[in-house]
Amino acid sequence: MWDSDGRRLSRRTLCSGALALLALCASPRVALAQDPAGALRDLTESSDFRVRVSAALYLGRTHPVGAREALEHALSDAHPAVRVAAASALATLGDSAAIAALARRQSTESSASVKAQLQSSIDELRRGVATDSDATGKLSPAVRYVVRLGAMHNPSGVRGDELKRVLQIAARSRARGIHGAALVDADAALLAQATARHIPILTLDGSVMQVSESRVSGSVQVQARVEFAVRREQTLKGTLSGAATTFGSSQTLSDQGRRQLQDDAVDGAVQSALRGADQGLAIAAL
């Protein structure tokens, strides 16, 4: 198999995500705001841009009422990192109604990196619309393959089910933006349609492979690495992998804040693994 640059790919590696774009800065304050009301307040009122970044990502991941409106407003934040986080969170949220706000901001945005994220989020949301089933419950003609999520595992050594939950939520959100794919969980009718139309059905089994913590210059650094096994029927076709890093204050970071850093690192690693995954999945579907 070959990548877009003509380089040979191993059978077991379809795509390896680079370090996620959002190597995020967190703070103890946002770690304490583990509820939608607190995150909405932090996004609009905090004077620390790192708190606003973390609040935006939290809202995108948890989908509370009012999240889209708050994130759309944050597209005009004074700090470019917050604007990037808000645009990314809107893509994670998966509400195509945000496309208009993203496009408006893009027309006036001066930062190249923010404009790139705005376009990426617009593209992701548009792909989600194009590949959904239509009003009659039929798969869109644009669908080239069906993706369904399989088992989620956590062999990282971090105890509890929280990271598996984050992996599941992030994978579902990101998989909806894969070009040419329709995300189908357990809808027997849609799966039957795919079989009848000879559309390949690919299963993604996810694993949190590593979550490690270190201290760097007075900060806590959390690194996460995830991997998705891509199967067609019972045949392993390859893997998708990605990694991300988050940071927080080491002086006053609580256990709750540490868990937030871990969650954000896993979420970013999933984004890294599934960004541009359409090429690898198209090969797996052959």
N, C-alpha and C positions, 0 to 999 in steps of 0.2 A: 504494500500500500504506500501511497505517496501523499505528501502534504502539498499545500498550494504553492510552495517554493521549489517543488521538485525533490525534496529530501525524502529519503527512505524512512518509513515509519515501521516500527516493530508491530507485529500482529497484536500484541497485548497493550499497545499504547496508541490510542487514536488521537488524543489531544492532551497536552500538558499545560495547564494554565500557569501563567507567570504570576509573580506576586501581585495580589489583588490591588487594584487602583486605590481602593480605600483602605490604607493602613491607618486606622482610626485612632484619634486621641480621645480618651474618656477621662472622666473626673469622678471623685467620690460623690459629688452632688448628684450627677445624673444617675449614678449607680443606685442611689436611694430612691429615685423616682421610678419605681417599678410598677407604675400604673398609668393608664392613658392620660388622666387629668394632669399628673405631674409632668409627663413628657410634653404634652401640649403647652403647659405653662413654661417649661424650660425652653422650648423652641422659640417662643415669642418674647420671653422676658429676660433670659439669662444674658449677662454681659460677657460670658466666656464662650468663644466660638466653639471650643471643644465640646462643651456641654450641649450646644445647639446641634452640632454634628451627631452626637450620640442620640439625642432626642429624636432627630429626624429618622435615623435608621431604626430606632425602636418603634416608631409609628408605622414605618413601612412594613416591618416584620410582624407586628401584632394586629394591624388592620382595625383600630378602634373607630367608632363613629366620629366624624369630623377630621379624620386624618388627611384625606385628600385636600380639603380646603386649606388646612394649616400648612401642608407641604407646598401647595401652590403658592401661598403667600411667602413662604421661605425661599422661593426661587429669586426673590428680590433682596435677600439678606445681604448685608454689607460685606460679609466675608465669603470669598470664592469657595472655600472648603465646605461651607454650609450649603451653598447653592448646588455644589456637586452632590452632596449627601441628599439634599431634598429631591433632586432630579432622579438619583438612583433609587431612593425610597419610593418615588411615584411609580417607577417601573416595577419594583417589587410588589407594590400594592395591586398592580394589575388592572386598574380601572382606566379604560380607554377614554373616559371623559376628561382625563388630565392632559390629553394630547394637545388640546387647544392652548392651555396655559403654558405648556412646555414650548410650543411653537412661538407664542407671543414673546416669551422671555428670550428665546434664541435670536429673535430679530433685533434685539437691543443689547445682547450680551457682549461685553468687551473682552472677556477672558477666553483664550483659545481652549483651555482645558475644560472649562465649564461648558462651552459651546459643544465640545465633543461629547460630553456626557448627556447634554440635552438631546442631541441627535440620536445617541445610542438609546436613550429612554424612549424617544418617539418611535424609533424603529422597532424596539422590543414590544411596545404596546400595539403598534400596528400589526406586527406579526401575530400577536395573540388574537386580534380581531379576525385576521384573515384565515386563521387555522381553526377557529372554533366551529362547532357544529352550528348549522343555521337554525332558523325559527322552526323548521319542520323536524328537527332532531336528526338531520343527516350530516355526515361529515362533509366539510367544504371540499369543492373540487381542487383547491390549492394544496390539500394535504398529500404529502408524499410518503409519510410514514407516521405511525401512531406510537406514542411514547406512554408507557405506564410505569408508575413507581412500584418497585418491589420492596424487599425487606430493607430496613435501615438498621445498621449495626454500629456499635461503639466499642471497638477494641483498643481505644486510646489509653485505657486505664483510669479515666475519670469516672467516678461512680455516679449512679443515678441515670434516669431516663431523659434528663433535660436536653442533653446534646443530641440525642436521637430525635427528639421532638423538633429542635431547631433545624436539624438536617432535613427532616421531612418537609417542614414548612418552606424552607429556603429552596429545596429542590423542586417542589411543586410550583412555586412562584417563578423560578428561573426557567423551568422546562416549558412553561407556557409561552415564553418568548423565543423559543428555538424555531428558526426559519423552516417552514415546510412541515412542521410537526403539529399534531393534535394531541394534547394531553388527555388521556382517558384513564380514569382510576379503575372502576369496577363496573362500568356501564356495559352490560352484556350486549345491548342492541348496537352500540357503536362498534364494539369489538367484532360483532357479527358482520356489520357493514364493511369493516376493514378486511375481513377474511374474504367476503364475497367479491370485493373489488381488488383483491390480491395486493392490498396495501400492507407492507411489512409492519409487524408489531414488535417493538423493541422494549425490553424491560430494563430499567435502571435499578440496580441494587446498590445502595449507598453505604459508605463506612466512614466514620471519623477515625482516621488512621493515627493521628497524633495531635495532642494538645500539650504544649510545653510552656513553661513559664521561666523567665529569667529577669534579672534586675540590671538595668542599664542607666547609668547617670541619674540615679534617684527616681527612676520610673520602673514600673512593672511592664514587661513585654510578654505578651501571650501570642504564641504562634500556633496555628492550626493547619492541618493538612487533611483533605478529604479525597476519597476515591469512589468512582462509580463504575461498577462492572456492567458492561453492556451485553445483554443476551438477546438472541433471536431464537424463540422457542427455548430449547435447553442448551443451545450452543453459545459459548462465550466468544464474542466477536472482538472484544477489546476493552480498554479502560479509559476513563476520563478522570484527570486528577487536577487539583488546584490547591493553592495555599494562600494564607493571608496572615497579617500581623496587626495586633491592636496594642495600645499603650494606655497606661493609667498611672496615677500618682502612687508611689510606694509608701508614702508617709502615713496616709490616712485611709488607704483602700480597705474597705470592709470585705467580708466573705461574699456579701451580695454583689458588691462591685466587681469582685474577681469573677464571679459567675457571669456577670454582664459582659466582661471582657472576653470570656471564653465563648459566649453565645455570638458576639459580634465577629470574633475571629472565624468561627465555623461558618457563619452566614457569608462572610467575605470569601472564604475558601470555596464555597459552593458557587458563588458568582464567578470566581476565577475559573473553576472547572468547566462550567457550562457556557461561558462566554465563547462564542465562535464554535460551539459544539456541532453545529449543523453539518459541517464538512465531514467530521468523523462519523457522525450518525448516518449520513448518507452513504458512506462507505460500508458501514455495518449492515445497512439495509439491502445491500446488493446480494 
